[in-house]
């Protein structure tokens, strides 16, 4: 992959991560914020893959995006009895 394409993809991912992070802190619904936080983590794992760190990318995708998002929703369901704002 050429350096120009890699730089372009990295910049697009960085902008997408910033956008998802902004959504995380600006929405009023907890479930939407948790999904956006999981999206930030997923974008980070793709960024790690572009930076030639596949082991870190797999760990981030499995734990950061998958397990953490699942635990957030599990705890939200237990605390609120399944209801949202």
Secondary structure, DSSP 8 states (H G I E B T S, - for coil): --HHHHHHHHHHHHHHHHHHHHHHHH-S-HHHHHHHHHHHHHHHHHHHHHTT-HHHHHHIIIIIIIIHHHHHHHHHHHHHTT---
